[in-house]
Amino acid sequence: MNFSEKWKLTQTEWNDIVTFPFHISYNLATADGVLNDEETIPYWDMVNALSLSDDDTAIVDIAKNIIDCRERSMDLSEIHGDMLLDKNLLDDEGFFNKKATIVDHYLPLLNLFDELNKEKIIEFCVYLAWETAAYYGQASNPIHEKEQIEFTNICKWLDVNPDYYYEDDKRDIYLKSLNLLEE
């Protein structure tokens, strides 16, 4: 059984949802107007770690699919760009409406999953967004103001409270579960 069948999605729906973590990471990495190679490190570290999980959840299968794409030398940025073009999410200048892409395209896809899997995908993407924003910056101010705004917007568009993901050391616990933080 392939992943789209497993999660009762069409192949197109599955292919599109696989681009969601990339979309989140890319939005945060480019929020300040500059894309540094270092800003992709959290994406690949988190996806690699998650792909090794034994959890039978959609986000683990998404991570496994992303790793498979990389191993087959498939360019996720090209796949993502093609998806935005195919779904008519680009304007005449080639830019996409960030809110419409999440609210009108990704959120309906997330709603195809049961509540647990939807929450797991969002949880991963919230932590990915924050790790991407905080990864490359000045020691005194690691998160650029525009990245903070982008992070807040993404959470708002996904209808989640970012504070929920940081209370009671949830972020640290999550990253430790992926073996990305020392105990």
ABEGO torsion letter per residue (X at the ends): XBAAAAAGBBAAAAAAAAAAAAAAAAAAAAAAGBBBAAAAAAAAAAAAAAAABABBBAAAAAAAAAAAAAAAGBBAAAAAAAAAAAAGABBAAGBBBAAAAAAAAAAAAAAABBAAAAAAAAAAAAAAAAAAAAABBBAABABBAAAAAAAAAAAAAAGBBAAAAABGGAAAAAAAAAGABBX
